[in-house]
Amino acid sequence: MIKTVAIDIDDTLCLTEAACFEMENEIMSRMGRAPILRESHIKSWGVVLQEAIQVRSPGIDLEEFERFFSLVVKEYVAAGKLDVIPNINYQTLDNLIDMGKQIILLTSRSEMELAHMLEPDHLLAFRVHEFYHKDNIKFHKPDPRAFDEMLSNNSLLPKECVYIGDSVGDAAAACGAGLHFIASLESGIRNKDDFSKYNVEAFVEKFSDIVDVISGLK
């Protein structure tokens, strides 16, 4: 029986790649650097930001980037341009909770990137049991050990968990750890062929579809 539904954030719980591309190029502009190319952004999407940004903008000063990032991300969140979770996705979380499932978020973001979502008055606060991110787990996707803390802290067997994500790295980590995996294609960035090497339980075109899929998992 599935006890825990673990969920990626970016392009899974909410669509963010296009917003992050725009935001990072705003930072490049303020830093006086050349714009990031969309192809480069998509290719490195799903990688820990501190690593990805060095591919997207070679030679960048990471400390300077993070200073600008902490300011600009607040501006984008306040303007409703980043991490906008649709009401239907909140309802989907509620439906899963009504089914007796525990909700956990596991992302490659850092605590700094997640700060606004970790606020006690955020709509996720009473829905999500735990948040796992770059700064509170030892290993990171696509390493299957990214789930070690989640499984250990909650006395869970891998077969009792399903992970929903949008990237091949998500699939590699979940399948490697023995979890069920559902691939979200909602962003349109990836297709079924991208996941051909992995045991994907189902593909969903929108986040709300996961309720029916999880209902059928044993």
C-alpha positions in Angstrom: 0.0 0.0 0.0 1.2 3.5 -0.8 1.7 5.4 2.4 3.6 8.4 1.2 3.4 10.6 -1.9 6.7 12.5 -2.4 6.6 15.3 -4.9 9.1 17.4 -6.8 8.4 21.1 -7.0 9.7 22.5 -10.3 7.5 21.7 -13.3 5.6 19.2 -11.2 3.7 20.9 -8.3 3.9 24.1 -10.2 5.3 25.1 -13.6 8.5 27.1 -13.2 11.1 26.6 -15.9 10.0 29.5 -18.1 9.6 31.7 -15.0 13.1 30.8 -13.7 14.6 31.4 -17.2 13.2 34.9 -17.2 14.2 35.5 -13.6 17.8 34.2 -14.1 18.2 36.5 -17.1 17.0 39.4 -15.1 19.8 38.6 -12.7 22.3 38.3 -15.6 21.2 41.8 -16.7 21.8 43.2 -13.2 25.2 41.6 -13.1 26.1 42.9 -16.5 26.4 39.4 -18.0 25.3 38.0 -21.3 21.8 36.4 -21.3 21.4 32.7 -20.7 20.3 30.7 -23.8 17.0 28.9 -23.5 18.5 25.7 -24.9 21.2 25.7 -22.1 18.6 26.4 -19.5 16.4 23.5 -20.5 19.3 21.1 -20.9 20.4 21.8 -17.3 16.9 22.0 -15.8 16.5 19.8 -12.8 20.2 20.2 -11.7 21.0 21.8 -8.4 21.0 25.6 -9.3 24.5 26.3 -8.0 25.8 23.7 -10.4 23.5 24.5 -13.3 24.2 28.2 -13.3 27.9 27.6 -14.0 26.9 25.7 -17.1 24.3 28.3 -18.2 26.7 31.2 -17.6 30.3 30.0 -17.5 32.7 31.9 -15.3 29.9 33.4 -13.2 30.8 34.6 -9.6 28.6 32.3 -7.5 28.6 34.5 -4.4 27.5 37.5 -6.5 24.8 35.5 -8.3 23.4 34.3 -5.0 23.3 37.9 -3.6 21.2 39.0 -6.6 19.2 35.8 -6.6 18.0 36.3 -3.0 16.7 39.8 -4.0 15.2 39.0 -7.3 13.4 35.8 -6.2 11.5 37.8 -3.6 10.5 40.3 -6.2 9.2 37.6 -8.5 7.3 35.8 -5.8 5.7 39.1 -4.6 4.7 39.8 -8.2 3.1 36.4 -8.6 5.5 35.4 -11.3 7.2 32.4 -9.6 6.0 29.3 -7.7 2.3 29.9 -8.4 0.6 26.7 -7.4 -2.8 26.4 -9.1 -5.9 25.9 -6.8 -6.5 22.5 -8.5 -3.1 21.3 -7.4 -3.9 22.3 -3.8 -7.1 20.4 -4.2 -5.2 17.4 -5.5 -3.0 17.4 -2.3 -6.2 17.6 -0.2 -7.6 14.6 -2.1 -4.5 12.6 -1.4 -4.6 13.5 2.2 -8.2 12.4 2.4 -7.1 9.1 0.9 -4.8 8.7 3.9 -1.6 9.6 2.1 1.3 11.5 3.7 2.6 14.4 1.5 6.4 15.1 1.3 8.2 17.5 -0.9 11.6 16.6 -2.1 13.5 19.0 -4.4 17.0 19.9 -5.5 16.4 23.5 -4.5 18.3 25.0 -1.6 16.7 26.4 1.6 17.3 29.9 0.3 15.4 29.1 -2.9 12.6 27.6 -0.9 12.3 30.1 1.9 9.0 31.6 0.8 7.4 28.2 0.6 8.6 27.2 4.0 6.8 30.1 5.7 4.3 28.9 8.4 1.5 30.8 6.7 2.0 29.3 3.3 -0.8 27.2 1.9 1.5 24.2 1.8 2.3 24.4 5.5 -0.7 22.3 6.8 -0.7 20.0 3.8 3.0 18.9 3.7 4.4 16.6 6.3 8.1 17.3 5.5 10.3 19.3 3.1 13.5 17.8 1.9 15.9 20.0 0.0 19.6 20.5 -0.9 20.5 21.7 2.5 18.9 19.0 4.7 19.8 15.8 2.7 23.2 14.4 2.2 22.8 13.1 -1.4 20.9 14.7 -4.3 19.0 13.5 -7.3 19.8 11.7 -9.5 21.5 9.8 -6.7 19.0 7.2 -5.3 20.3 8.0 -1.9 18.5 11.3 -2.1 15.6 9.5 -0.5 17.6 8.0 2.4 16.5 10.6 5.0 12.9 10.5 4.0 12.7 6.7 4.2 14.7 6.5 7.5 13.0 9.4 9.3 9.5 8.0 8.5 10.3 4.3 8.9 9.1 3.7 5.3 9.9 1.0 2.8 10.6 2.2 -0.7 7.6 0.2 -2.1 5.3 2.2 0.3 6.3 5.5 -1.5 5.6 7.0 -4.9 7.6 10.0 -6.3 6.2 12.4 -8.8 8.7 14.3 -10.9 9.3 15.8 -14.4 12.9 15.0 -15.1 15.0 12.0 -16.0 17.0 12.7 -12.8 13.8 12.3 -10.8 13.2 8.9 -12.5 16.8 7.7 -11.9 16.7 8.6 -8.2 13.2 7.2 -7.5 13.6 4.0 -9.5 17.1 3.4 -8.2 15.8 3.7 -4.7 13.0 1.2 -5.4 10.2 3.8 -5.2 7.2 3.9 -7.6 7.6 6.7 -10.0 5.1 8.9 -12.0 6.4 11.2 -14.7 4.7 14.5 -15.2 4.8 15.8 -18.8 2.8 18.9 -18.1 5.6 21.4 -18.8 6.0 20.0 -22.4 9.8 20.0 -22.0 10.1 16.2 -22.0 8.3 13.3 -23.6 7.8 9.6 -22.8 10.9 8.6 -24.8 13.1 10.6 -22.4 12.2 8.1 -19.7 12.6 4.9 -21.7 15.4 3.5 -19.5 13.2 3.7 -16.3 10.2 1.9 -14.9 7.6 4.6 -15.0 4.3 3.6 -13.4 2.4 6.2 -15.4 2.7 9.5 -17.3 0.4 12.3 -16.5 -0.4 15.4 -18.5 -1.5 17.4 -15.5 -0.8 17.2 -11.8 -4.4 16.4 -10.8 -4.2 13.1 -12.8 -2.0 11.6 -10.1 -4.9 10.9 -7.8 -6.4 8.3 -10.1 -3.0 6.8 -10.8 -2.1 6.5 -7.1 -5.5 5.0 -6.4 -4.5 2.1 -8.7 -1.0 1.5 -7.2 -0.5 -1.6 -5.0 
